[in-house]
Amino acid sequence: MSQGKIERVYYDRTPGVLITSSRAEFGSTAYALSGIVSVQSARIPPSRGSAIVLLLVGLLFAALGAMVDGGALIGIGVMVAVLGGVMIAKAKTLYVVQIVTAAGQLQPHSSENGDEIAQISLALKQAIADR
């Protein structure tokens, strides 16, 4: 009776992510390590353009309302500016794991936690190097 190679687990700390000596699982999708050509992580900065526009339009409305003594215009301007400010504050940087396979470049996992993405990328690189 021959014994098969025991599969080593390189990463299993994030729900839905498993990196072993033979495969990488992200949610319901599994990739054979032999099919992964390269691994890297990337940082995607948040898009704040529309939030900045809202903030500026709100401040403009509030300023115009103050000049023409328009209480409703001031109130609307303040509400729009606050909405823009909240959107700016809530915008988060997204970090992604990028892999290259025969199917092209893929981003199988993303998170707002940069350390998590770095650990997953490192585990994938280690698993590939050890195979």
MDTraj code that builds the backbone (N, CA, C; nanometers):
import mdtraj as md
import numpy as np

residues = "MET SER GLN GLY LYS ILE GLU ARG VAL TYR TYR ASP ARG THR PRO GLY VAL LEU ILE THR SER SER ARG ALA GLU PHE GLY SER THR ALA TYR ALA LEU SER GLY ILE VAL SER VAL GLN SER ALA ARG ILE PRO PRO SER ARG GLY SER ALA ILE VAL LEU LEU LEU VAL GLY LEU LEU PHE ALA ALA LEU GLY ALA MET VAL ASP GLY GLY ALA LEU ILE GLY ILE GLY VAL MET VAL ALA VAL LEU GLY GLY VAL MET ILE ALA LYS ALA LYS THR LEU TYR VAL VAL GLN ILE VAL THR ALA ALA GLY GLN LEU GLN PRO HIS SER SER GLU ASN GLY ASP GLU ILE ALA GLN ILE SER LEU ALA LEU LYS GLN ALA ILE ALA ASP ARG".split()
xyz = np.array([
    [0.0835, -0.1170, 0.0000],
    [0.0000, 0.0000, 0.0000],
    [0.0885, 0.1241, 0.0000],
    [0.0696, 0.2126, -0.1006],
    [0.1518, 0.3327, -0.1090],
    [0.0808, 0.4484, -0.0412],
    [0.1599, 0.5315, 0.0188],
    [0.1055, 0.6462, 0.0878],
    [0.1201, 0.7677, -0.0018],
    [0.0096, 0.8448, -0.0181],
    [0.0150, 0.9648, -0.0996],
    [0.0814, 1.0785, -0.0239],
    [0.1187, 1.1786, -0.0977],
    [0.1822, 1.2952, -0.0382],
    [0.0794, 1.3703, 0.0470],
    [0.1177, 1.4073, 0.1667],
    [0.0277, 1.4811, 0.2557],
    [0.0237, 1.6260, 0.2097],
    [-0.0966, 1.6769, 0.2002],
    [-0.1148, 1.8134, 0.1541],
    [-0.0883, 1.9109, 0.2688],
    [0.0037, 2.0047, 0.2457],
    [0.0386, 2.1040, 0.3474],
    [-0.0498, 2.2266, 0.3316],
    [-0.0975, 2.2800, 0.4431],
    [-0.1783, 2.4020, 0.4415],
    [-0.0864, 2.5213, 0.4671],
    [-0.0858, 2.6158, 0.3735],
    [-0.0034, 2.7356, 0.3854],
    [-0.0830, 2.8525, 0.4423],
    [-0.2131, 2.8552, 0.4160],
    [-0.2958, 2.9661, 0.4648],
    [-0.4408, 2.9197, 0.4752],
    [-0.5012, 2.9466, 0.5916],
    [-0.6442, 2.9154, 0.6099],
    [-0.7091, 3.0096, 0.7113],
    [-0.6523, 3.1280, 0.7312],
    [-0.7025, 3.2194, 0.8342],
    [-0.8201, 3.3059, 0.7899],
    [-0.8415, 3.3220, 0.6627],
    [-0.9522, 3.4028, 0.6125],
    [-1.0636, 3.3107, 0.5653],
    [-1.1863, 3.3311, 0.6139],
    [-1.2973, 3.2468, 0.5672],
    [-1.3087, 3.2489, 0.4141],
    [-1.3186, 3.1313, 0.3558],
    [-1.3318, 3.1197, 0.2110],
    [-1.2010, 3.1167, 0.1352],
    [-1.0877, 3.1284, 0.2060],
    [-0.9568, 3.1267, 0.1394],
    [-0.8745, 3.0126, 0.1983],
    [-0.8228, 2.9277, 0.1100],
    [-0.7389, 2.8155, 0.1519],
    [-0.6252, 2.7995, 0.0519],
    [-0.5017, 2.8031, 0.1018],
    [-0.3847, 2.7810, 0.0174],
    [-0.3169, 2.6546, 0.0680],
    [-0.3049, 2.5552, -0.0186],
    [-0.2384, 2.4300, 0.0181],
    [-0.1233, 2.4053, -0.0789],
    [-0.0570, 2.2935, -0.0594],
    [0.0564, 2.2600, -0.1458],
    [0.0146, 2.2249, -0.2887],
    [-0.1150, 2.2057, -0.3124],
    [-0.1573, 2.1705, -0.4482],
    [-0.2604, 2.2659, -0.5090],
    [-0.3277, 2.3440, -0.4262],
    [-0.4337, 2.4292, -0.4811],
    [-0.4527, 2.5571, -0.3992],
    [-0.5178, 2.6519, -0.4632],
    [-0.5575, 2.7767, -0.3981],
    [-0.7081, 2.7896, -0.4163],
    [-0.7795, 2.7996, -0.3060],
    [-0.9257, 2.8128, -0.3118],
    [-0.9653, 2.9518, -0.2651],
    [-1.0460, 3.0176, -0.3467],
    [-1.1021, 3.1485, -0.3147],
    [-1.2523, 3.1380, -0.3336],
    [-1.3242, 3.1278, -0.2230],
    [-1.4683, 3.1060, -0.2322],
    [-1.4949, 2.9704, -0.2932],
    [-1.5759, 2.9671, -0.3964],
    [-1.6103, 2.8393, -0.4603],
    [-1.5194, 2.8061, -0.5785],
    [-1.4168, 2.8890, -0.6029],
    [-1.3268, 2.8669, -0.7156],
    [-1.1919, 2.8149, -0.6661],
    [-1.1456, 2.7074, -0.7264],
    [-1.0165, 2.6492, -0.6907],
    [-0.9231, 2.6579, -0.8114],
    [-0.7967, 2.6862, -0.7833],
    [-0.6936, 2.6944, -0.8865],
    [-0.5841, 2.5957, -0.8506],
    [-0.5420, 2.5155, -0.9462],
    [-0.4273, 2.4263, -0.9238],
    [-0.3026, 2.5139, -0.9204],
    [-0.2167, 2.4914, -0.8215],
    [-0.0940, 2.5716, -0.8119],
    [-0.0081, 2.5557, -0.9362],
    [-0.0133, 2.4388, -0.9975],
    [0.0667, 2.4160, -1.1181],
    [0.0235, 2.5075, -1.2334],
    [-0.0975, 2.5611, -1.2258],
    [-0.1470, 2.6499, -1.3310],
    [-0.1277, 2.7976, -1.3024],
    [-0.0734, 2.8297, -1.1853],
    [-0.0508, 2.9697, -1.1498],
    [0.0925, 3.0073, -1.1879],
    [0.1045, 3.1058, -1.2762],
    [0.2338, 3.1479, -1.3281],
    [0.3003, 3.2499, -1.2354],
    [0.2228, 3.3450, -1.1862],
    [0.2791, 3.4460, -1.0966],
    [0.1721, 3.4967, -1.0004],
    [0.2212, 3.5559, -0.8907],
    [0.1342, 3.6073, -0.7850],
    [0.1859, 3.7443, -0.7441],
    [0.0947, 3.8357, -0.7233],
    [0.1318, 3.9649, -0.6669],
    [0.0096, 4.0249, -0.5981],
    [0.0348, 4.1257, -0.5173],
    [-0.0757, 4.1969, -0.4548],
    [-0.0765, 4.3389, -0.5105],
    [-0.1926, 4.3997, -0.5059],
    [-0.2057, 4.5355, -0.5594],
    [-0.2952, 4.6174, -0.4668],
    [-0.2746, 4.7461, -0.4732],
    [-0.3521, 4.8414, -0.3944],
    [-0.4355, 4.9248, -0.4904],
    [-0.5659, 4.9313, -0.4657],
    [-0.6554, 5.0106, -0.5494],
    [-0.7097, 5.1247, -0.4638],
    [-0.6653, 5.2476, -0.4905],
    [-0.7125, 5.3601, -0.4089],
    [-0.8607, 5.3864, -0.4348],
    [-0.9305, 5.4378, -0.3339],
    [-1.0738, 5.4639, -0.3517],
    [-1.0969, 5.5801, -0.4473],
    [-1.2104, 5.5751, -0.5134],
    [-1.2510, 5.6845, -0.6012],
    [-1.3304, 5.7841, -0.5165],
    [-1.2774, 5.9033, -0.5034],
    [-1.3433, 6.0045, -0.4204],
    [-1.3973, 6.1204, -0.5036],
    [-1.3895, 6.1105, -0.6345],
    [-1.4288, 6.2213, -0.7222],
    [-1.5701, 6.2706, -0.7007],
    [-1.6683, 6.1803, -0.7015],
    [-1.8074, 6.2232, -0.6859],
    [-1.8326, 6.2795, -0.5463],
    [-1.7646, 6.2264, -0.4455],
    [-1.7810, 6.2771, -0.3090],
    [-1.7256, 6.4187, -0.2970],
    [-1.6129, 6.4445, -0.3613],
    [-1.5546, 6.5789, -0.3583],
    [-1.6454, 6.6777, -0.4298],
    [-1.7040, 6.6355, -0.5416],
    [-1.7973, 6.7219, -0.6146],
    [-1.9176, 6.7547, -0.5264],
    [-1.9736, 6.6541, -0.4584],
    [-2.0863, 6.6793, -0.3683],
    [-2.0483, 6.7776, -0.2583],
    [-1.9330, 6.7593, -0.1994],
    [-1.8870, 6.8475, -0.0933],
    [-1.8763, 6.9917, -0.1441],
    [-1.8133, 7.0085, -0.2602],
    [-1.7963, 7.1433, -0.3148],
    [-1.9285, 7.2070, -0.3546],
    [-2.0181, 7.1308, -0.4163],
    [-2.1502, 7.1837, -0.4541],
    [-2.2280, 7.2223, -0.3290],
    [-2.2215, 7.1394, -0.2265],
    [-2.2901, 7.1715, -0.1009],
    [-2.2364, 7.2986, -0.0382],
    [-2.1052, 7.3146, -0.0370],
    [-2.0463, 7.4372, 0.0178],
    [-2.0846, 7.5592, -0.0656],
    [-2.0897, 7.5413, -0.1966],
    [-2.1304, 7.6502, -0.2859],
    [-2.2752, 7.6917, -0.2585],
    [-2.3645, 7.5925, -0.2464],
    [-2.5051, 7.6218, -0.2165],
    [-2.5176, 7.6926, -0.0815],
    [-2.4448, 7.6459, 0.0176],
    [-2.4509, 7.7070, 0.1507],
    [-2.3997, 7.8506, 0.1451],
    [-2.2915, 7.8741, 0.0719],
    [-2.2370, 8.0098, 0.0601],
    [-2.3342, 8.1010, -0.0133],
    [-2.3934, 8.0510, -0.1226],
    [-2.4926, 8.1315, -0.1957],
    [-2.6135, 8.1614, -0.1079],
    [-2.6566, 8.0618, -0.0328],
    [-2.7692, 8.0824, 0.0579],
    [-2.7389, 8.1872, 0.1629],
    [-2.6166, 8.1893, 0.2127],
    [-2.5777, 8.2886, 0.3125],
    [-2.5737, 8.4290, 0.2522],
    [-2.5334, 8.4390, 0.1248],
    [-2.5260, 8.5698, 0.0588],
    [-2.6638, 8.6270, 0.0298],
    [-2.7595, 8.5420, -0.0048],
    [-2.8937, 8.5906, -0.0412],
    [-2.9939, 8.5716, 0.0722],
    [-2.9445, 8.5355, 0.1885],
    [-3.0271, 8.5153, 0.3065],
    [-3.1340, 8.4083, 0.2813],
    [-3.0922, 8.2999, 0.2169],
    [-3.1839, 8.1895, 0.1866],
    [-3.1605, 8.0735, 0.2807],
    [-3.2417, 8.0652, 0.3846],
    [-3.2258, 7.9605, 0.4857],
    [-3.2364, 7.8200, 0.4288],
    [-3.3312, 7.7976, 0.3360],
    [-3.3484, 7.6639, 0.2782],
    [-3.2270, 7.6248, 0.1955],
    [-3.1731, 7.7220, 0.1230],
    [-3.0564, 7.6947, 0.0398],
    [-2.9347, 7.6611, 0.1270],
    [-2.9225, 7.7299, 0.2393],
    [-2.8128, 7.6988, 0.3329],
    [-2.8292, 7.5567, 0.3858],
    [-2.9525, 7.5222, 0.4264],
    [-2.9786, 7.3883, 0.4802],
    [-2.9494, 7.2785, 0.3792],
    [-2.9944, 7.2990, 0.2559],
    [-2.9691, 7.2001, 0.1504],
    [-2.8193, 7.1900, 0.1243],
    [-2.7526, 7.3042, 0.1171],
    [-2.6089, 7.3045, 0.0927],
    [-2.5321, 7.2322, 0.2014],
    [-2.5691, 7.2557, 0.3271],
    [-2.5016, 7.1892, 0.4384],
    [-2.5255, 7.0388, 0.4322],
    [-2.6486, 6.9968, 0.4032],
    [-2.6782, 6.8530, 0.3953],
    [-2.5982, 6.7863, 0.2830],
    [-2.5909, 6.8509, 0.1675],
    [-2.5156, 6.7949, 0.0549],
    [-2.3664, 6.7907, 0.0881],
    [-2.3154, 6.8966, 0.1528],
    [-2.1737, 6.8989, 0.1902],
    [-2.1423, 6.7900, 0.2927],
    [-2.2314, 6.7710, 0.3899],
    [-2.2105, 6.6656, 0.4899],
    [-2.2118, 6.5286, 0.4225],
    [-2.3040, 6.5068, 0.3298],
    [-2.3086, 6.3806, 0.2564],
    [-2.1761, 6.3570, 0.1830],
    [-2.1251, 6.4595, 0.1168],
    [-1.9962, 6.4469, 0.0479],
    [-1.8837, 6.4169, 0.1451],
    [-1.8837, 6.4825, 0.2611],
    [-1.7814, 6.4575, 0.3622],
    [-1.7866, 6.3157, 0.4159],
    [-1.9067, 6.2648, 0.4391],
    [-1.9224, 6.1269, 0.4872],
    [-1.8736, 6.0280, 0.3820],
    [-1.9063, 6.0543, 0.2555],
    [-1.8610, 5.9656, 0.1480],
    [-1.7081, 5.9637, 0.1387],
    [-1.6457, 6.0796, 0.1571],
    [-1.4989, 6.0864, 0.1545],
    [-1.4414, 6.0050, 0.2694],
    [-1.5002, 6.0208, 0.3877],
    [-1.4501, 5.9510, 0.5062],
    [-1.4682, 5.7996, 0.4962],
    [-1.5754, 5.7546, 0.4308],
    [-1.6038, 5.6110, 0.4231],
    [-1.5311, 5.5409, 0.3081],
    [-1.4748, 5.6162, 0.2163],
    [-1.4046, 5.5559, 0.1022],
    [-1.2788, 5.4855, 0.1530],
    [-1.2640, 5.3595, 0.1209],
    [-1.1524, 5.2785, 0.1692],
    [-1.0683, 5.2274, 0.0530],
    [-0.9400, 5.2123, 0.0801],
    [-0.8493, 5.1508, -0.0164],
    [-0.8790, 5.0013, -0.0228],
    [-0.8783, 4.9471, -0.1421],
    [-0.9017, 4.8044, -0.1619],
    [-0.7698, 4.7386, -0.2016],
    [-0.7409, 4.6248, -0.1410],
    [-0.6211, 4.5470, -0.1715],
    [-0.6650, 4.4170, -0.2383],
    [-0.5904, 4.3735, -0.3397],
    [-0.6284, 4.2537, -0.4144],
    [-0.5109, 4.1589, -0.4321],
    [-0.5427, 4.0298, -0.4368],
    [-0.4465, 3.9275, -0.4761],
    [-0.4625, 3.9119, -0.6265],
    [-0.3526, 3.9216, -0.6993],
    [-0.3560, 3.9033, -0.8438],
    [-0.2747, 3.7794, -0.8791],
    [-0.3355, 3.6934, -0.9609],
    [-0.2634, 3.5755, -1.0091],
    [-0.2698, 3.5745, -1.1617],
    [-0.1676, 3.5175, -1.2206],
    [-0.1661, 3.5001, -1.3659],
    [-0.1719, 3.3512, -1.3930],
    [-0.2712, 3.3112, -1.4747],
    [-0.2885, 3.1721, -1.5153],
    [-0.3001, 3.1697, -1.6680],
    [-0.3251, 3.0527, -1.7220],
    [-0.3467, 3.0423, -1.8670],
    [-0.4688, 3.1239, -1.9094],
    [-0.5617, 3.1466, -1.8157],
    [-0.6820, 3.2245, -1.8452],
    [-0.6557, 3.3749, -1.8417],
    [-0.5341, 3.4152, -1.8036],
    [-0.5011, 3.5575, -1.7964],
    [-0.4814, 3.6030, -1.6532],
    [-0.4804, 3.7343, -1.6351],
    [-0.4628, 3.7906, -1.5004],
    [-0.5974, 3.7938, -1.4306],
    [-0.5999, 3.7405, -1.3095],
    [-0.7230, 3.7321, -1.2316],
    [-0.7026, 3.7965, -1.0957],
    [-0.8112, 3.8417, -1.0361],
    [-0.8097, 3.8961, -0.9005],
    [-0.9077, 3.8135, -0.8171],
    [-0.8622, 3.6982, -0.7673],
    [-0.9539, 3.6068, -0.6996],
    [-0.9975, 3.6499, -0.5596],
    [-0.9268, 3.7458, -0.4982],
    [-0.9646, 3.7863, -0.3624],
    [-0.9286, 3.9324, -0.3399],
    [-1.0183, 4.0038, -0.2716],
    [-0.9927, 4.1436, -0.2364],
    [-1.0361, 4.1682, -0.0933],
    [-0.9780, 4.2713, -0.0330],
    [-1.0083, 4.3040, 0.1052],
    [-0.9635, 4.4466, 0.1338],
    [-1.0225, 4.5083, 0.2347],
    [-0.9755, 4.6382, 0.2816],
    [-0.8575, 4.6211, 0.3767],
    [-0.8255, 4.4960, 0.4105],
    [-0.7162, 4.4650, 0.5021],
    [-0.5903, 4.4312, 0.4205],
    [-0.4984, 4.5251, 0.4135],
    [-0.3762, 4.5058, 0.3356],
    [-0.2879, 4.3946, 0.3900],
    [-0.2850, 4.3782, 0.5232],
    [-0.2038, 4.2712, 0.5826],
    [-0.2558, 4.1339, 0.5411],
    [-0.3869, 4.1196, 0.5370],
    [-0.4467, 3.9921, 0.4952],
    [-0.4042, 3.9574, 0.3529],
    [-0.4114, 4.0540, 0.2642],
    [-0.3743, 4.0311, 0.1239],
    [-0.2255, 3.9985, 0.1132],
    [-0.1422, 4.0671, 0.1905],
    [0.0018, 4.0384, 0.1891],
    [0.0296, 3.8960, 0.2379],
    [-0.0406, 3.8521, 0.3415],
    [-0.0215, 3.7163, 0.3934],
    [-0.0663, 3.6113, 0.2923],
    [-0.1787, 3.6354, 0.2255],
    [-0.2278, 3.5408, 0.1243],
    [-0.1293, 3.5334, 0.0076],
    [-0.0814, 3.6484, -0.0400],
    [0.0145, 3.6510, -0.1512],
    [0.1432, 3.5785, -0.1137],
    [0.1916, 3.6031, 0.0076],
    [0.3133, 3.5369, 0.0538],
    [0.2936, 3.3855, 0.0625],
    [0.1788, 3.3421, 0.1154],
    [0.1503, 3.1981, 0.1252],
    [0.1440, 3.1346, -0.0134],
    [0.0816, 3.2028, -0.1093],
    [0.0757, 3.1508, -0.2462],
    [0.2153, 3.1387, -0.3065],
    [0.2964, 3.2420, -0.2889],
    [0.4329, 3.2386, -0.3426],
    [0.5135, 3.1259, -0.2790],
    [0.4973, 3.1085, -0.1490],
    [0.5707, 3.0017, -0.0785],
    [0.5257, 2.8646, -0.1265],
    [0.3946, 2.8465, -0.1413],
    [0.3421, 2.7187, -0.1878],
    [0.3916, 2.6855, -0.3283],
    [0.3974, 2.7861, -0.4139],
    [0.4460, 2.7663, -0.5509],
    [0.5948, 2.7316, -0.5494],
    [0.6716, 2.8015, -0.4662],
    [0.8154, 2.7769, -0.4589],
    [0.8467, 2.6372, -0.4035],
    [0.7628, 2.5882, -0.3135],
    [0.7866, 2.4575, -0.2497],
    [0.7411, 2.3377, -0.3313],
    [0.6637, 2.3596, -0.4364],
    [0.6081, 2.2437, -0.5087],
    [0.7108, 2.1685, -0.5867],
])
top = md.Topology()
chain = top.add_chain()
for i, resn in enumerate(residues, 1):
    res = top.add_residue(resn, chain, resSeq=i)
    for name in ("N", "CA", "C"):
        top.add_atom(name, md.element.get_by_symbol(name[0]), res)
traj = md.Trajectory(xyz[None], top)
